[in-house]
């Protein structure tokens, strides 16, 4: 394996294997068809164009295929692209597999589950604790494998669990500063807010939206599951409605996908923490391949801004 697409600079030549995450056909201004390929390896992903593609190319270079490419890293309209010199499908002789090209969370699933389980253990309200534990256990396998999204943030294997762990750690720090926050509600809301994505999304690899995801969405899916869980466990009371509200309101505004705005403190803070963690992940990913003194690619989900990586170093500590 090469050093990974993340670590190549514009102008560098490369020869490596990639997994095609998606292949989209279009027609150029000259009337000839081309494919837009989203290519990934173990460090990240990049876009490439296969110009003048043939019907055989369309049948060969499809989502989920592993290919060998020789080319050069280039830049177009502020975004890095891979300029293809040659491309071919792989065979058994290449000795590569899909798992070689999948980016994963920096923590192991076992470590993340242990951390999340500890937060559930600390809950004092038995109704909230039981519903949260039940739903997590029900979807545990998928929860620990799925990404948090198809694009934009935490779109890697185990990204959903990693997103939740990061949010819980932020929440714990905020709760120490603002003791009026109900940590049972806040922690439960964080653990559950995106759990519906295990039904909204197709899986950890070549992730797409399911029929249920397209027609209902992860918010509606999980709100219904909270109600079903309460009935199954024989739980009644305001806790059920509040947990449903936390999920309903975590996108904050209708135009952002929330059926209701946050109407309790914990719902408002949950939205803010969700926003912080998602945007930090987007900025970190964009800046990973940027050298100090340069700007990142534009981030569409952040008002199409590009971010600068400062080019200075902290002075050494004076220990005299």
Steps between C-alpha positions, in 0.01 A plus 500: 500500500609856429524765767136600439330771300484730801877539497555589135550860394374675187733426209621166636475188287354190660430138425263326736186297562164661581147394586234669287245641746278633223500530122273753333456530125464839326551651156771759427449814292650317200225242523723219628409307817720501809496354851547691823664259741526545875804296597600400852789337678581448866578870553222681318333556165537706185310574180620397154360534148517220245457684171363345183388184677371207301202274581757245621646762735154573640448131569846451652559809711201483733440568868676242715764408241869513588722655234866570435573855386807686380458874494578835656344703777361825358274783610182631340297793633658475842448126538753224459439247224680193376591533133484148360783388273397136491240292681430128512288260706683282748521121496582234757866551410490848657423353843290790624165502681231756579598533867841634391331813366256588776567779744403421859457685828821556701356303794411132498132398523567331835657815645210715381237260634674494837496880520136529396396223742665692784293810420183287509611346832529852649136584422288531814152503344404132456250567220749695290774249573287197407375648172847613397662168586225305324525698174879491495506124561236446229711675236846449651665313212394750233559797730864402545556450125301768319622845394320808631417620148560432131697825462617806695585363846603169659433324169726207586466156655394533867452872446160497671634358826804729487275804448300398809810444714642841409167668573471326838844620602412858401172471691677382814725807498206735442296338775783571745473869409119510495370277781137587421522267199336162550780264396264201479302676229804646327696174488196299391418755230855484366504119493160481329490808275648333189424136584231496231780516245552125539172472306534819294834391349591181317818405685863589566627448142367664184251679724170612347154590631253217547134524393409551866768766526372689198133480598525544876848618601699415810316746724153354439638146514648543847210700643272208410747251652508692829121471520512129417774443758302676772199279428714187491664581833177623661642849553269801531561861590646824371842342444371328185376823343815689599727239341289519185531880505879481530513294182240712318679826578867415458525669157355815662307647203244379251718593205776285652270200540359542852122452535519704823746762631674430832265591784699375800856586601637154434356499146663834423837388636471166318459686170800722575723206592389312189583804287840550666609139453378478140673823400823415680511171314439674166773756564747243628448281194537796263818623671670159529652525154575873521849631570549791746450829321241355256121492473289184495256400233162668528260325737156508344320424827670798667383778267755388239783651705864392476701501822853620562764304690716752690868501412664573833641299785469556870824633651685247716423510869751689712580255776786702648 
